[in-house]
Amino acid sequence: MSVALLWVVSPCDVSNGTGFLVSVREGNRIFDSSGRRNLVCNERIKRGGGKQRWSFGSWLGGAQSGSGRKFSVRSAIVATPAGEMTMSSEQMVYDVVLRQAALVKRQLRSTDELEVKKDIPIPGTLGLLSEAYDRCSEVCAEYAKTFYLGTMLMTPERRKAIWAIYVWCRRTDELVDGPNASHITPAALDRWEDRLEDVFSGRPFDMLDAALCDTVSKFPVDIQPFRDMIEGMRMDLRKSRYRNFDELYLYCYYVAGTVGLMSVPIMGIAPESKATTESVYNAALALGIANQLTNILRDVGEDARRGRVYLPQDELAQAGLSDEDIFAGRVTDKWRIFMKKQIQRARKFFDEAEKGVTELSAASRWPVLASLLLYRRILDEIEANDYNNFTKRAYVSKPKKLIALPIAYAKSLVPSTRT
């Protein structure tokens, strides 16, 4: 469920246990640490492919209740098959949200604008750091054009930080869907997590790590969402079915909702906003879940051809459907009814997400709104295809994208009105 990733640097060698690729760029060529041209990585990056787990517009939206608690989509307590009561995935994720919000609440609320630490002028380092951010910018511009356009409205420090996080997420996703994904091992992901720990400890491995290292030193970004995204990659190594929505919700958090938690400290909260920090984080999570559910519904056929079904098994059974129906690609009345319910659920997350966008700092709203509007329209396209997501790929046409951009920009100008 991924896309092809970087043309700048990609950790391709990690999958065969030889360690991470150390690459340098010369023109448009990529070389490994021995100086040999990495043709496999380069060709993969050129042609693209795979399915995206996360969308980098996935970080804001959501409504605040009186207590600041997230909207109730799932109950906090669920029963196991043996009748035991246990904490739901939603509650576990919410606990993470609370911790993240607590970490940044003081910094975000202490001044009208988050104070960003300035670069320390160490001789010989600032030039390399600037180049690292430039590479991150190139990747974002290539693979997330609409979002990249929106980041140009942000302050220079914020936009560089978002680019650095974007690149790390793409590199992480590539580990399980890149050229050598079939050889990836849990040990390789463990090494990637160790490398992440080094980044947060101020010990970057390569140039692109250095950009993220600089970012997390300047903004109150916590490591836990990054760890959780890696856990989502581990889940894909061992799991191809989800018994119910509670399991699927946790997966969606790992691979997409985490992006929101990474990004809120950088996006910033509007000075005039009266929303709680917790509600803003919940909003970010809502859009991540919505986008990932949309990915899943759009790519049912593609995933089935890879032997994967990212749909709740219990809900399929209740609709009188099974994996065999999906593998056969049958668009029946039962399938249409099932899909209508799945789309309705995704739209509820989008609706909750849109309510919270005005809580962002003014310069950060446009890229988030553009992503939200465009991704939500994919659901419309699935309906327009008569729910045939087996052989038809739902996508938003370029004219519709162009129409959405000014609409998103107009919405982004609406100030926070929450009291």
C-alpha positions in Angstrom: 0.0 0.0 0.0 2.6 2.5 -1.0 4.1 4.8 -3.6 7.6 4.9 -5.1 9.7 7.3 -3.1 12.8 9.4 -3.3 14.9 10.1 -6.4 17.4 11.8 -4.1 18.2 9.1 -1.6 16.5 5.9 -0.7 17.3 3.3 2.0 17.1 0.4 -0.6 19.9 -1.8 0.8 18.3 -2.1 4.2 16.0 -4.9 3.0 18.8 -7.4 2.4 20.5 -6.8 5.8 23.6 -5.0 4.3 22.8 -1.7 6.0 21.2 1.5 4.8 22.1 3.0 1.5 24.4 6.0 1.7 23.8 7.8 -1.5 25.1 11.0 -3.1 23.6 12.7 -6.1 25.5 13.7 -9.2 23.1 15.2 -11.6 20.2 12.9 -11.7 22.2 9.7 -10.9 22.2 7.9 -7.6 25.2 6.1 -6.2 25.6 3.8 -3.3 28.4 4.0 -0.7 30.8 2.1 -2.9 30.4 4.6 -5.8 28.4 2.2 -8.0 25.3 3.6 -9.7 22.2 2.3 -8.0 20.2 1.4 -11.1 17.5 -0.5 -9.3 16.6 2.4 -7.0 16.8 4.9 -9.8 14.6 3.0 -12.2 12.0 2.3 -9.5 11.9 6.0 -8.6 11.4 7.0 -12.2 8.4 4.7 -12.9 6.6 5.0 -9.6 3.9 2.6 -8.5 2.4 1.0 -5.4 -0.1 2.4 -3.0 0.3 5.2 -0.6 -0.2 4.5 3.1 -0.2 8.1 4.2 -1.0 11.5 2.7 1.0 14.5 3.7 -2.0 16.7 3.9 -3.2 14.4 6.6 -2.8 16.5 9.7 -5.7 18.8 10.5 -9.4 18.8 11.0 -11.8 17.8 13.8 -14.2 19.2 16.3 -13.8 19.9 19.9 -16.3 18.8 22.5 -16.7 20.7 25.7 -14.0 18.5 27.3 -11.6 18.6 24.4 -12.2 14.9 23.8 -12.2 13.6 20.3 -15.4 12.8 18.4 -16.9 9.4 19.3 -16.5 7.1 16.4 -15.7 4.0 18.4 -16.4 3.1 22.0 -13.4 3.2 24.3 -13.9 -0.3 25.6 -14.4 -3.4 23.4 -15.0 -7.1 24.2 -12.7 -9.9 23.1 -14.1 -13.1 21.7 -13.7 -14.6 25.2 -15.9 -11.9 26.7 -13.0 -10.0 28.3 -13.1 -6.2 28.2 -10.1 -4.4 26.8 -9.1 -0.9 25.7 -10.1 -0.1 22.1 -7.6 1.1 19.5 -9.2 4.5 19.5 -8.6 4.9 23.3 -5.0 3.8 22.9 -4.4 6.3 20.1 -6.1 9.0 22.1 -3.7 8.4 25.0 -0.9 9.1 22.5 -2.7 12.2 21.4 -2.9 13.5 24.9 0.8 12.9 25.5 1.7 14.7 22.3 -0.5 17.7 23.1 1.0 18.0 26.6 4.5 18.1 25.2 3.9 21.2 23.0 1.0 23.0 24.8 3.4 25.3 26.7 5.5 26.1 23.7 2.6 26.7 21.3 0.6 28.8 23.8 3.5 30.8 25.3 3.6 33.3 22.4 1.5 34.3 19.5 4.0 32.6 17.2 6.1 29.6 18.1 9.7 30.6 18.7 11.9 28.8 16.3 15.5 28.3 17.3 17.9 30.0 15.0 20.7 28.2 13.2 24.0 28.0 15.1 26.7 29.3 12.8 29.1 26.4 13.0 31.7 26.7 10.2 31.2 24.3 7.3 27.8 23.1 8.4 25.2 25.6 7.3 26.0 25.2 3.6 25.4 21.4 3.9 22.3 21.9 5.9 20.9 24.3 3.3 21.6 21.8 0.6 19.9 19.1 2.6 16.7 21.2 2.9 17.0 22.0 -0.8 16.9 18.2 -1.6 13.9 17.8 0.7 12.2 20.7 -1.2 12.9 19.0 -4.6 11.3 15.7 -3.4 8.2 17.4 -2.0 7.8 19.5 -5.2 8.1 16.3 -7.4 5.7 14.0 -5.5 3.3 16.4 -3.7 2.8 19.2 -6.1 -0.4 20.7 -4.7 0.8 20.5 -1.1 4.2 21.9 -2.0 2.5 24.9 -3.6 0.7 25.5 -0.4 3.9 25.3 1.7 5.2 28.3 -0.1 2.8 30.4 1.9 4.4 29.3 5.1 7.3 31.0 6.8 10.7 29.7 5.6 11.5 27.8 8.8 8.1 26.1 8.9 8.2 25.1 5.2 11.7 23.6 5.5 10.7 21.6 8.6 7.6 20.2 6.8 9.7 19.2 3.8 12.1 17.3 6.1 9.3 15.4 7.8 7.8 14.6 4.4 11.0 13.1 3.1 11.4 10.9 6.2 7.9 9.6 5.9 8.5 8.7 2.2 11.8 7.0 3.0 10.1 5.0 5.7 7.3 4.0 3.4 9.8 2.9 0.8 11.2 0.3 3.2 8.2 -2.0 2.8 7.2 -1.0 -0.8 10.5 -0.2 -2.5 12.5 -2.2 -5.0 13.7 -4.7 -2.4 10.5 -4.8 -0.3 10.1 -8.5 -0.8 13.3 -9.0 1.2 12.6 -6.6 4.0 12.9 -8.1 7.5 11.8 -7.0 11.0 15.4 -6.6 11.8 15.8 -4.1 9.0 13.0 -2.0 10.5 14.6 -2.3 13.9 17.8 -0.8 12.4 15.7 2.0 10.8 14.2 2.8 14.2 17.7 2.8 15.8 18.6 5.3 13.1 15.6 7.4 14.0 16.7 7.4 17.6 20.1 8.7 16.5 18.4 11.5 14.6 16.6 12.6 17.7 19.8 12.4 19.7 21.6 14.7 17.3 23.5 12.0 15.3 22.2 12.1 11.7 23.4 9.3 9.4 23.2 11.2 6.1 22.3 14.6 4.7 18.5 14.1 4.7 18.7 12.8 8.2 20.5 16.0 9.1 17.5 18.1 7.8 15.2 16.2 10.1 17.7 16.4 13.0 17.8 20.1 12.6 14.0 20.3 12.4 13.4 18.3 15.6 15.9 20.5 17.4 14.0 23.6 16.5 10.4 22.5 17.0 8.7 20.6 19.8 8.4 17.5 17.7 8.2 14.2 19.7 9.7 10.9 18.5 6.6 8.7 19.3 4.6 9.3 16.1 7.7 8.5 14.1 8.2 5.2 16.0 4.5 4.4 15.5 4.8 4.9 11.7 7.6 2.3 11.7 5.3 0.0 13.7 2.8 0.4 10.9 5.4 -0.9 8.5 6.0 -3.9 10.8 2.3 -4.5 10.7 2.3 -4.8 6.9 5.0 -7.5 7.2 2.9 -9.7 9.3 -0.7 -8.8 8.6 -2.9 -8.8 5.5 -6.3 -9.0 7.0 -8.2 -7.0 9.7 -10.9 -8.6 11.7 -12.8 -5.5 12.5 -12.7 -1.7 12.3 -10.9 -1.4 15.6 -7.9 -3.2 14.2 -8.1 -1.2 11.0 -8.3 2.0 12.9 -5.0 1.3 14.6 -3.4 0.5 11.3 -4.7 3.8 9.8 -3.3 5.6 12.8 0.1 4.0 12.4 0.6 4.7 8.8 -1.3 8.0 8.3 -2.6 9.5 11.5 0.9 9.8 12.8 1.7 12.3 10.2 -0.7 14.7 11.8 0.9 14.4 15.2 4.3 15.0 13.6 3.2 18.1 11.9 1.0 20.1 14.3 3.9 21.6 16.2 5.3 22.9 12.9 2.0 24.0 11.3 1.2 26.0 14.4 -2.1 27.0 16.0 -3.7 30.3 15.2 -3.0 32.9 18.0 -6.7 33.8 18.1 -7.9 30.2 18.4 -9.7 29.2 21.6 -9.5 25.5 20.8 -7.6 23.2 23.2 -4.3 21.8 22.0 -5.8 18.3 22.4 -8.6 19.1 20.0 -6.2 20.3 17.4 -4.2 17.1 17.6 -7.5 15.1 17.4 -8.3 17.1 14.3 -5.0 16.2 12.8 -5.6 12.6 13.5 -9.1 12.7 12.0 -7.8 13.8 8.6 -5.1 11.2 8.6 -7.7 8.4 9.3 -10.0 9.8 6.6 -7.3 9.9 4.0 -6.1 6.4 4.8 -9.6 5.0 4.6 -10.0 6.7 1.3 -6.7 5.1 0.1 -8.0 1.7 1.1 -11.4 2.1 -0.6 -9.8 3.5 -3.8 -7.3 0.6 -4.1 -9.3 -2.5 -3.2 -8.6 -4.1 -6.5 -4.9 -3.2 -6.5 -4.5 -4.6 -3.0 -6.4 -7.8 -3.8 -4.0 -8.5 -6.6 -1.2 -8.5 -4.0 -3.2 -10.8 -1.7 -4.2 -8.1 0.7 -7.7 -7.0 2.0 -7.7 -3.8 4.0 -11.4 -4.1 4.9 -13.0 -5.1 8.2 -13.7 -8.9 7.9 -16.7 -8.8 10.2 -18.4 -6.1 8.2 -17.8 -8.0 5.0 -19.4 -11.1 6.5 -22.4 -9.0 7.7 -22.9 -7.8 4.2 -22.8 -11.4 2.8 -19.4 -10.9 1.2 -16.0 -12.6 1.5 -12.5 -12.3 0.3 -13.4 -14.5 -2.6 -15.9 -11.8 -3.8 -13.1 -9.3 -3.7 -10.6 -11.4 -5.5 -13.2 -12.1 -8.2 -13.9 -8.4 -8.5 -17.6 -8.8 -8.5 -19.6 -5.5 -8.3 -22.9 -6.7 -7.0 -25.7 -5.0 -5.1 -24.2 -6.4 -1.8 -20.9 -4.8 -2.7 -22.5 -1.5 -3.5 -24.4 -1.5 -0.2 -21.2 -2.4 1.7 -19.2 0.3 -0.1 -21.8 3.0 0.6 -21.3 2.3 4.4 -17.6 2.4 4.1 -17.7 5.7 2.2 -20.1 7.1 4.7 -17.6 6.3 7.5 -14.7 8.0 5.7 -16.8 11.1 5.1 -17.6 11.4 8.8 -13.9 11.6 9.5 -13.5 14.2 6.7 -16.4 16.2 8.1 -14.9 16.3 11.6 -11.6 17.2 10.1 -12.8 20.2 8.1 -14.3 21.8 11.2 -10.9 22.2 12.8 -8.8 23.6 9.9 -9.4 27.2 11.0 -7.5 26.5 14.2 -4.3 26.3 12.3 -2.0 29.3 11.8 -3.3 31.2 8.8 -0.3 30.4 6.6 -0.7 26.6 7.2 -4.4 26.3 6.3 -4.3 26.3 2.5 -2.2 23.2 1.9 -4.3 21.2 4.5 -7.6 22.3 3.1 -6.5 21.6 -0.5 -5.5 18.1 0.5 -8.8 17.6 2.4 -11.0 18.7 -0.5 -9.1 16.8 -3.1 -8.9 13.5 -1.1 -12.6 13.7 -0.2 -13.5 14.0 -3.9 -11.9 10.5 -4.5 -14.9 9.1 -2.7 -17.2 10.9 -5.1 -15.2 9.3 -8.0 -15.7 5.8 -6.5 -19.4 6.5 -6.5 -19.2 7.8 -10.1 -17.5 4.5 -11.1 -20.6 2.6 -9.7 -18.4 1.3 -6.8 -16.1 -0.6 -9.2 -12.9 -0.2 -7.4 -11.6 -3.5 -8.7 -10.7 -2.5 -12.2 -11.3 1.2 -12.2 -9.1 3.6 -10.3 -10.9 6.6 -8.9 -9.0 9.8 -9.3 -9.6 13.5 -9.4 -9.1 15.1 -12.8 -6.8 18.0 -13.3 -9.7 20.5 -14.0 -11.4 19.4 -10.7 -8.1 19.9 -8.9 -7.7 23.4 -10.4 -11.2 24.3 -9.2 -10.5 23.0 -5.7 -7.4 25.1 -5.2 -9.1 28.5 -5.1 -12.0 27.1 -3.1 -9.4 25.8 -0.5 -7.6 29.2 -0.5 -10.9 31.1 0.1 -11.7 28.7 3.0 -8.3 29.2 4.4 -8.9 32.9 4.8 -11.7 32.3 7.2 -10.4 33.1 10.7 -11.0 30.9 13.7 -14.4 31.5 15.2 -14.4 28.9 18.0 -15.0 30.3 21.5 
